[in-house]
Amino acid sequence: MHGITGGDWWRGATIYELYVQSFADGNGDGLGDLAGVRARLPYLAGLLGAKPPLRAPAWVGRLLAGELVAAQMTSVRGSSNLKAKKELGWEPRYGSWKEGFHAWISG
């Protein structure tokens, strides 16, 4: 594979597209967040036979995207939906994201 500026780099790439709020809850509030994605994405990559995503240091994020974006990606967490769970009686279908993912890929 050539560098990112090479012509066909995308042929060997794996592209991830995730809806963060429903993918993985990292802080136990019932809402997916970046901490959950960071913890579970390497596992998902392994299941798909792809390399795990590269991580960039926070200072690179601040340089490229600015302080606000870097703060959102490193320290800000998703809001809680405990009130909705309590008032609507919502319960997750699976005990963990791994159970749900295996059920989904099994058909």
C-alpha positions in Angstrom: 0.0 0.0 0.0 1.3 3.4 -0.9 1.2 6.5 1.4 -2.0 8.5 1.7 -1.1 10.5 -1.3 -0.6 7.3 -3.4 -3.1 6.6 -6.1 -4.8 3.4 -4.9 -4.4 3.6 -1.1 -8.2 3.2 -0.7 -8.2 -0.3 -2.3 -6.5 -1.8 0.8 -8.3 0.4 3.3 -11.1 -0.4 5.7 -13.6 2.5 6.1 -15.5 2.7 9.4 -18.8 4.5 9.6 -20.5 4.3 13.0 -23.4 6.0 14.7 -21.6 6.7 18.0 -24.7 7.1 20.1 -25.9 3.6 19.5 -22.5 1.8 18.9 -20.9 1.7 22.4 -21.5 3.1 25.8 -18.2 3.8 27.5 -19.4 5.4 30.7 -22.5 3.4 31.6 -25.1 6.1 31.0 -26.9 4.2 28.3 -25.7 6.5 25.4 -22.9 5.6 23.1 -19.8 7.8 23.3 -16.3 8.1 22.0 -14.8 6.3 25.0 -17.0 3.3 24.1 -16.0 3.5 20.4 -12.3 3.7 21.4 -12.6 0.7 23.6 -14.5 -1.5 21.2 -13.3 -0.6 17.7 -10.2 -2.7 17.8 -12.3 -5.8 18.6 -14.7 -4.9 15.7 -11.7 -4.5 13.3 -10.4 -7.9 14.3 -13.7 -9.5 13.5 -13.7 -7.9 10.1 -10.0 -8.9 9.5 -8.9 -5.2 9.3 -6.1 -3.4 11.1 -7.3 -1.5 14.2 -7.5 2.3 13.6 -4.6 4.5 14.3 -4.8 6.9 17.2 -3.5 10.4 17.0 -2.3 12.3 20.0 -4.5 15.1 21.4 -2.0 17.8 20.5 -2.3 16.8 16.8 -6.1 17.1 17.0 -5.7 20.6 18.6 -3.4 21.6 15.8 -5.5 20.3 13.0 -9.1 20.8 14.3 -8.8 23.4 17.1 -9.2 23.3 20.8 -13.0 22.9 20.9 -13.0 19.8 18.7 -10.0 18.3 20.5 -11.9 18.8 23.8 -15.0 17.2 22.4 -13.0 14.2 21.2 -11.0 13.7 24.5 -12.9 14.9 27.5 -16.6 15.6 26.7 -18.9 12.7 27.2 -22.5 12.0 25.9 -25.5 13.1 27.9 -27.4 10.7 30.0 -30.7 9.1 28.9 -31.5 7.6 32.3 -34.7 9.7 32.6 -36.0 8.3 29.3 -35.1 4.8 30.4 -36.9 5.2 33.7 -40.0 6.9 32.3 -40.4 4.8 29.2 -39.3 1.5 30.7 -36.6 1.0 28.1 -34.4 -2.1 28.5 -31.6 -3.1 26.2 -32.3 -6.2 24.1 -28.9 -7.7 24.8 -26.7 -7.8 27.9 -23.7 -6.4 26.1 -22.7 -4.9 22.7 -20.8 -8.1 22.0 -23.9 -10.2 22.4 -25.9 -7.9 20.1 -23.2 -7.8 17.5 -22.8 -11.5 17.4 -26.6 -11.9 17.1 -26.6 -9.3 14.3 -23.8 -11.0 12.2 -25.4 -14.4 12.8 -28.5 -13.3 11.1 
